[in-house]
């Protein structure tokens, strides 16, 4: 695959996947003596839905945190659009166009859905604080523009009815959707989703899958997601990376991965047929 | 009735052109989108209507073609209905929550050539059944979301269609105007499918005369004016919405406001503050239940204030609405109550500005009805059906009561048949059932009298009509006494805890009932009393819930026993169903009325258990989910005996 780095290709269902957007090269991450991630390399292409799967403790969330810039790996490097990324603060990563959601919802519980999603626009607010406080000139203009973007997201995610509801009062599935909304508000180029379906019922999972596919389709956003539900992963992702004990044991299309004996043993259970 | 009744304004396209002149800059339609109310003036609506009509002509719409419309209430779709008429077609709005097969039946029955869909959901349903519809040529959609990658050979965005239509104005506009002028009062205005409590839906053909004369009469009856506004949230396929949001709106020029989504109705209602409002009894019940639940959670002072002033309102409010004399003291107290309680409450409910409110479709509980009237909301009842272009009877201001449906509407004649069935004749009486001359003949006689299918009588003193039940549901019990299930069911449903009730007893010795709990009301009670439950089913079978409902049933029995004619209808045994009756399972119509026969068939084993004396029964039922998948719900149901009131042996009913 590496020689195709700069080519685009078309998936069987007619979507165009672009060149490599992010390349993770030989990453090793240690916490003291514990090796969380060991020498992992893979890439994420423009416009694709990339899944990272693996059993508990395989290093999936650590991997996401490395991509996100929250953890700094001891070895290896990350290339974003061809440039090697030095140590960065999370807000700098956000400015690069990477947004994420969290495994355990991290919203402002007392704030409304609207305000929560508005916080996702912070990288787009340039007016100085005093102007914002006085609701003056460029601050007013900015807020109106940002509100417009947020309202489009609210419409997109079909959460108009909870626009003014404090998120703490919402059921879990809706909170997840608001969190996705906040990540979308940043207009990310790369969207990282940490277990977007965890704890959801079948109907909520179906809704969420549809929104993920729609985000990818309508906005062309590249998505990397961690997920436990194999059915969902196989249905919506273009390519899958499989981790186990911090090592990469498989990488390819869902069909390839599911046929890989090592993956079957490690993750799907040992099969003898 | 001749052309002069309506003058030259005898079709919707002509009326809209007229409104574009007389109310050019007044709002015609509003819809909330992206958090802001967007509006169309009458002039804009007219311009969009013309462009849509020309676009439809370009797509191959021919004179007399049926064009289906499937979607939630949206200005674009209302404008499209007028556009379809302008292009010479007949609009056929379809219930948007119907599953694909239901939609296929209607599209096939009316041989629709074009379909206008609101969004992807509706387009998908049409595409799913497309193979079965040889007549269907083109599909138009309003909301492009998710449809970008669909095959666009016969699929068209409404926005692009309007743009193309605008470009055609110069070449085709004059020809279309000439064509519009050829159509008049006796041409078909719309075809509406009745939801049908039995059998397949029937296409009711309504002419311009039916719709527009009825709209004109009803506007005059209630003094509707251009500055009024309504919120359009009931299905576009329902005749009421067609009369309110199309007929009356275009006749008087008032504004039709569409909610942002079905879930935001309550917020949008409050923001719009309509002056003219219609809702089925269910809606008012639900709203009142919410108010009561929230009052339970309010502070002690608020509760005290609420109860004190509501008690006052109950005696004073309706009198003031009816213009009856009230003492000065009462007036002052009511004014204080208005400032402290009624005003803020009406504001929360979104009914501050309601000048005329109507409810219809089912009986409304007297307490519920009085609650709204005592707040000073002029809620009235009307009685109508699709075949009558809604209005048969309605209550004039000052003569409003919970137990009647009012006096005959203007130009409507009423007579009661020998069997007790209500017949009417009016300018709104439908032309025919589409492709169904037998049904037309059996419903409408050569003189134009239409059988309503409802049994009722006219009160001697007031001249008001009272409806007892569906004529075919009124039966006899084994001992010959009268069996009127709906009468009892309504009494049961007036309890907030009971969402739905089905009473059995035809040809039996005594009556029994199925009940559905209201999850909102009972769930809140459970929460306040620390009662844990895992599912609807578990809550429904909770011993305390059963005891509460038993008390309700017994109270109804006492009330029923007082009416000598109907005392035989007391409930002897009942059970609480393990699932809610649902339109997706065919148990309710799309307008949420119980389909008695289907319930009887589906739950035959439960009915047997009600009559064989067993104290419980195992129920196992197939259910259909909203997306069409099927599953099963099962559980053990307890059967309870309810105390009945002994009635003196009255062998009166025996002939």
Boltz contact constraints between the chains, C-beta under 6 A:
constraints:
  - contact:
      token1: [A, 151]
      token2: [B, 34]
      max_distance: 6.0
  - contact:
      token1: [A, 151]
      token2: [B, 35]
      max_distance: 6.0
  - contact:
      token1: [A, 155]
      token2: [B, 34]
      max_distance: 6.0
  - contact:
      token1: [A, 160]
      token2: [B, 260]
      max_distance: 6.0
  - contact:
      token1: [A, 160]
      token2: [B, 261]
      max_distance: 6.0
  - contact:
      token1: [A, 160]
      token2: [B, 264]
      max_distance: 6.0
  - contact:
      token1: [A, 161]
      token2: [B, 263]
      max_distance: 6.0
  - contact:
      token1: [A, 161]
      token2: [B, 264]
      max_distance: 6.0
